[in-house]
């Protein structure tokens, strides 16, 4: 068997690197929205309300911070590819300018970028028209009709290259600004897919540590078993086995025809489970045979705790493939792990019980309702819960989910008459 790899030194992360606020203009259904974030941010709303659009807007500004906006940069961050003209809002009677996104860190570093791709046919890359980069209230770099500047000096840049990338490589740029740009660059939207999680289909976006679609889950677990990662591995194992009640253990191993059919294609390593109800010697199940919910639970917990996870990431459809009670309990553990690792997470969910697992009285954990108004514009509103203990004492442990299902929190679809 291959020697386990050592876990790389954990990235130094902290609340100062987190995205404190975003303002998005003219991106898909986000005509103009401003959202103030916490460490764990959960978005609820009807299908098509614009939840994933917000996650992708962060991916777009992340690509801009990396230096270039093109299909490869967007796909690497989990942003769905599309025709450029469909990325820009096209509501009737509205200004059809480029897409503008501004993000501010808790450290007060801020980056704003305006991009467009109006050529017909579209160019393979987007053009930057305006950029501003600030350290608190002090300008660090800028770009506009009169050219680009960095720490007071003029720059010559192609229209498809961002001033942010040049600033990040310059030691004269304040460290808080460089750290924030790195956080934006690292951002990705994870959305596991069952065949990829099972190891029978390749991951088309192999981002560290687990792959955007789950293809690197065995490798991520394997690296934790290397030097310095075992405590996290066993913490993840302890949490996961609480939710996977039929399993008494799991491990990472090379594929064996003793428990995988020769007709099933596999990767170099697989996750295998031991079923507590089966006899010894006949109790091993591969990821191909195990429940997809078990694999998804492992994926989410590893993403929250692994040293190589991005500082800031999104997990779309958090409740995918999960029993409602498992989704609730996973939300609780996942949130604890994210806060412990000082990362920032953005989640979407359609499962009301996920809300019951959130410590919404912690200001670092925020719930948002996403809806579209009569003009079709996405509106995002924070739902604040002042005293969750009293609320649950009065209405039960499922008080928050009941409020959502009852239409009291917003984020429910409007039924149009036929």
C-alpha positions in Angstrom: 0.0 0.0 0.0 1.2 3.5 -0.7 2.8 5.4 2.1 0.4 8.0 3.7 1.2 11.5 2.8 1.9 14.1 5.5 -0.7 16.7 6.0 0.6 20.1 4.9 0.8 22.8 7.5 -2.6 24.3 8.1 -3.2 27.7 6.5 -3.3 30.6 8.9 -6.8 31.8 8.7 -8.9 34.1 10.8 -12.0 36.3 10.9 -10.0 39.2 9.4 -9.8 37.3 6.1 -13.6 36.6 6.0 -15.9 38.4 3.6 -17.9 40.8 5.8 -20.0 42.4 3.1 -20.8 42.0 -0.6 -22.6 44.3 -3.0 -23.6 42.8 -6.3 -25.0 44.8 -9.3 -26.3 43.4 -12.6 -25.3 39.8 -12.1 -28.1 37.4 -13.2 -31.1 37.9 -11.0 -29.0 40.1 -8.6 -29.9 43.5 -10.0 -28.5 45.2 -6.8 -28.1 43.4 -3.4 -25.9 44.0 -0.4 -25.4 41.3 2.2 -23.5 41.4 5.5 -22.0 37.9 6.3 -21.0 36.0 9.4 -18.8 32.9 9.6 -21.5 30.4 8.7 -24.2 31.7 6.3 -27.3 29.7 5.4 -29.6 30.7 2.6 -33.2 29.5 2.2 -35.6 30.2 -0.6 -37.6 28.8 -3.4 -36.0 27.1 -6.4 -34.8 29.8 -8.8 -34.9 32.6 -6.1 -31.2 33.4 -6.6 -29.4 31.5 -3.8 -26.8 29.9 -6.1 -26.5 33.2 -8.0 -25.1 34.8 -4.9 -22.6 32.0 -4.4 -21.5 32.4 -8.0 -21.1 36.1 -7.6 -18.5 35.4 -4.9 -16.8 33.0 -7.3 -16.8 35.7 -10.0 -15.0 38.3 -7.8 -12.7 35.4 -6.7 -11.7 34.9 -10.3 -11.2 38.6 -10.7 -8.9 38.6 -7.7 -6.9 35.8 -9.2 -6.1 37.9 -12.2 -8.3 36.7 -15.0 -12.0 35.9 -15.6 -12.5 33.2 -18.2 -14.3 29.8 -18.3 -11.4 28.0 -16.7 -11.2 30.4 -13.8 -14.9 30.2 -13.2 -15.1 26.4 -13.5 -12.3 26.1 -11.0 -14.5 27.9 -8.5 -17.6 25.9 -9.3 -19.3 28.7 -11.2 -21.6 27.2 -13.9 -20.4 28.1 -17.4 -22.7 30.1 -19.5 -23.0 32.6 -22.3 -21.6 36.0 -21.0 -24.7 37.9 -22.0 -26.7 35.7 -19.7 -24.5 36.5 -16.7 -25.5 40.1 -16.9 -28.9 41.2 -15.7 -31.3 42.1 -18.5 -34.3 43.5 -16.7 -36.5 45.8 -18.7 -35.8 49.5 -18.3 -32.6 49.0 -16.4 -29.0 50.2 -17.2 -27.2 47.5 -19.1 -23.7 48.2 -17.8 -21.2 45.6 -16.8 -21.3 43.4 -13.8 -20.1 45.2 -10.6 -19.1 43.4 -7.4 -17.6 44.8 -4.3 -16.4 42.8 -1.3 -15.2 44.0 2.1 -13.2 42.0 4.6 -13.6 42.1 8.4 -10.1 43.6 8.4 -11.7 46.5 6.3 -9.7 45.6 3.2 -12.0 45.9 0.2 -12.0 45.1 -3.5 -14.4 46.2 -6.2 -14.4 45.1 -9.8 -16.5 45.9 -12.9 -16.2 43.5 -15.8 -17.9 42.8 -19.1 -17.8 40.7 -22.2 -20.0 42.2 -24.8 -18.2 41.0 -28.0 -20.3 39.0 -30.5 -19.1 36.3 -30.5 -17.9 36.7 -26.9 -14.2 36.7 -26.2 -12.6 33.9 -24.2 -11.9 36.3 -21.4 -13.8 39.2 -19.7 -12.5 42.8 -19.7 -12.0 44.9 -16.6 -13.2 48.5 -16.8 -13.0 49.7 -13.2 -11.2 48.3 -10.1 -10.5 49.7 -6.6 -8.5 48.1 -3.9 -8.5 49.6 -0.4 -6.9 49.0 3.0 -9.6 50.4 5.3 -10.2 53.9 3.8 -6.8 54.2 2.0 -6.5 53.5 -1.7 -4.0 50.8 -2.6 -4.7 50.3 -6.3 -7.2 51.4 -8.9 -8.1 51.2 -12.5 -10.3 53.3 -14.7 -10.5 55.2 -18.0 -7.3 57.0 -17.2 -5.3 53.8 -16.6 -4.2 51.8 -13.6 -2.2 52.7 -10.5 -0.6 50.7 -7.6 0.6 52.4 -4.4 0.8 55.7 -6.3 2.6 54.4 -9.4 1.2 54.0 -12.9 0.7 50.5 -14.3 0.3 49.2 -17.9 -2.2 46.4 -17.9 -4.1 44.5 -20.6 -7.9 44.8 -20.2 -8.2 41.1 -19.4 -5.7 41.2 -16.5 -6.8 42.6 -13.1 -4.9 45.1 -11.0 -5.7 42.9 -8.0 -3.4 40.2 -9.1 -0.5 42.7 -9.6 -1.2 44.1 -6.1 -1.2 40.7 -4.5 2.3 40.0 -5.9 3.7 43.3 -4.7 5.2 43.4 -1.2 4.3 47.1 -0.9 0.7 46.1 -0.8 -0.5 45.9 2.9 -0.6 42.3 4.2 -4.3 42.5 5.2 -5.1 43.3 1.5 -2.9 40.5 0.2 -4.5 38.0 2.6 -8.0 39.0 1.6 -7.2 38.7 -2.1 -5.8 35.2 -1.4 -9.0 34.3 0.4 -11.1 35.4 -2.5 -8.9 33.5 -4.9 -9.2 30.3 -2.8 -13.0 30.4 -2.8 -14.9 27.6 -4.4 -18.5 26.2 -4.5 -18.5 22.5 -3.6 -21.5 20.4 -4.9 -20.9 16.6 -4.5 -22.3 14.3 -7.1 -23.2 10.7 -6.1 -21.3 8.8 -8.9 -18.2 10.9 -8.2 -18.5 10.4 -4.5 -18.8 6.6 -5.0 -15.6 6.7 -7.0 -17.1 5.4 -10.3 -16.8 8.7 -12.2 -13.9 11.1 -12.3 -14.1 14.6 -10.7 -13.9 17.2 -13.5 -12.9 19.8 -10.9 -10.2 18.3 -8.7 -9.9 21.1 -6.2 -8.1 20.4 -2.8 -9.0 18.7 -0.5 -12.1 16.8 -1.6 -12.7 17.9 -5.2 -15.6 20.1 -6.1 -17.8 17.1 -6.8 -16.4 14.7 -4.3 -13.8 12.7 -6.3 -10.9 13.3 -3.8 -12.7 12.3 -0.6 -10.6 9.1 -0.1 -7.4 11.1 -0.7 -8.5 13.8 1.7 -9.1 11.2 4.4 -5.8 9.5 3.6 -3.8 12.7 4.0 -5.3 13.2 7.5 -3.8 9.8 8.5 -0.4 11.3 7.8 1.8 13.2 10.1 -0.1 15.8 12.2 -3.6 15.0 10.9 -4.7 11.9 13.0 -6.5 13.9 15.7 -8.7 15.6 13.1 -9.3 12.2 11.3 -10.6 10.6 14.5 -12.6 13.7 15.4 -14.3 13.5 12.0 -14.8 9.7 12.4 -16.4 10.1 15.8 -18.8 12.7 14.5 -19.6 10.8 11.3 -20.4 7.5 13.0 -23.0 9.2 15.2 -25.0 9.9 12.0 -24.2 6.7 10.1 -25.8 4.4 12.6 -25.4 1.2 10.6 -21.6 1.6 10.4 -19.2 0.6 13.1 -16.1 1.8 11.3 -14.8 3.1 8.0 -11.3 3.4 6.5 -9.5 4.3 3.3 -8.0 1.5 1.4 -6.8 0.4 -2.0 -9.7 -1.1 -4.1 -10.1 -4.8 -3.6 -12.1 -7.3 -5.7 -13.0 -8.9 -2.4 -15.6 -6.3 -1.9 -15.8 -4.5 -5.3 -17.2 -6.1 -8.4 -14.7 -6.4 -11.3 -17.3 -4.6 -13.5 -17.2 -1.4 -11.2 -14.5 1.1 -12.2 -12.6 2.6 -9.2 -10.0 5.1 -8.3 -6.7 4.5 -6.6 -8.2 4.7 -3.1 -11.7 4.0 -1.9 -13.6 4.5 1.3 -14.9 1.3 2.8 -17.4 0.8 5.7 -18.0 -2.0 8.1 -21.7 -2.8 8.7 -22.4 -3.4 12.3 -25.2 -5.8 11.5 -23.2 -8.2 9.3 -20.9 -11.0 10.3 -17.1 -10.6 10.4 -15.6 -11.2 7.1 -18.8 -10.3 5.2 -19.3 -6.8 6.6 -17.2 -4.6 4.3 -18.9 -2.3 1.9 -17.2 0.0 -0.6 -18.4 3.5 -1.3 -20.1 2.0 -4.4 -22.4 -0.2 -2.2 -22.8 2.1 0.9 -25.5 4.7 1.2 -24.8 8.0 -0.6 -25.8 9.8 2.6 -22.9 8.3 4.5 -20.5 9.5 1.8 -22.1 13.0 1.8 -21.7 13.2 5.6 -18.0 12.4 5.4 -17.6 14.9 2.5 -19.1 17.8 4.5 -17.2 17.1 7.7 -13.9 16.7 5.9 -14.5 19.9 4.0 -15.2 21.8 7.3 -12.1 20.5 9.1 -9.3 19.6 6.6 -6.2 21.8 6.7 -6.2 22.2 2.9 -9.8 23.4 2.7 -10.3 26.9 1.4 -10.4 29.7 3.9 -13.8 30.6 2.4 -16.1 28.1 0.6 -19.7 27.4 -0.3 -21.6 24.1 -0.1 -24.6 24.1 -2.4 -27.6 22.0 -1.5 -26.3 21.2 2.0 -29.1 18.7 2.7 -28.5 16.6 -0.5 -29.2 12.9 -0.1 -29.8 13.2 3.7 -32.6 12.1 6.0 -34.1 15.3 7.6 -32.9 14.3 11.1 -29.4 13.6 9.7 -29.4 16.9 7.9 -30.3 18.7 11.2 -27.6 16.9 13.2 -25.0 17.3 10.5 -25.7 21.1 10.4 -24.9 21.3 14.1 -21.6 19.4 13.8 -20.6 21.1 10.5 -21.2 24.5 12.0 -19.1 23.7 15.1 -16.2 22.4 12.9 -16.3 25.5 10.7 -16.2 27.9 13.7 -13.4 25.8 15.3 -11.3 26.0 12.1 -12.0 29.8 11.8 -13.2 29.3 8.2 -16.2 30.9 6.5 -18.9 28.8 4.9 -21.9 29.7 2.7 -24.7 27.0 2.5 -28.0 26.7 0.6 -30.7 24.3 1.8 -34.3 23.3 1.1 -34.6 21.2 4.2 -36.4 23.0 7.1 -34.8 20.8 9.7 -31.3 22.1 8.8 -32.4 25.3 10.5 -33.1 23.5 13.8 -29.4 22.4 13.9 -28.1 26.0 13.7 -27.1 28.0 16.8 -28.8 31.1 15.4 -28.2 33.0 18.7 -24.5 33.1 17.8 -23.8 36.2 15.8 -21.3 34.3 13.7 -24.1 32.1 12.3 -26.6 33.8 10.1 -29.7 32.8 8.3 -31.0 34.6 5.2 -34.2 34.5 3.2 -33.9 34.7 -0.6 -36.9 35.8 -2.6 -37.7 37.5 -5.9 -39.9 40.5 -5.9 -42.6 41.4 -8.4 -40.0 42.6 -10.9 -38.0 39.4 -10.6 -35.1 41.0 -8.7 -33.6 38.8 -6.0 -33.9 40.2 -2.5 -31.9 38.8 0.4 -32.9 39.5 4.0 -31.3 38.4 7.2 -33.5 36.5 9.6 -32.4 37.3 13.2 -33.3 35.1 16.1 -32.7 36.9 19.4 -33.5 34.2 21.9 -33.5 30.8 20.4 -33.5 29.0 23.8 -36.8 30.7 24.8 -38.3 30.1 21.4 -37.5 26.4 21.5 -38.6 26.1 25.1 -42.0 27.6 24.1 -42.5 25.9 20.7 -40.2 22.8 20.8 -36.9 21.9 19.3 -38.3 22.2 15.8 -39.5 25.8 16.3 -37.4 27.3 13.5 -38.3 24.7 10.9 -42.0 25.1 11.8 -41.7 28.9 11.4 -40.2 28.4 7.9 -42.8 25.9 6.7 -45.5 28.1 8.1 -44.3 31.0 5.9 -43.2 33.1 8.9 -39.5 33.4 7.8 -40.0 34.1 4.1 -38.1 32.1 1.5 -41.2 30.1 0.5 -42.4 29.9 -3.1 -45.4 31.9 -4.2 -48.0 29.7 -5.9 -49.5 31.5 -8.9 -53.1 30.7 -9.9 -53.5 28.6 -13.0 
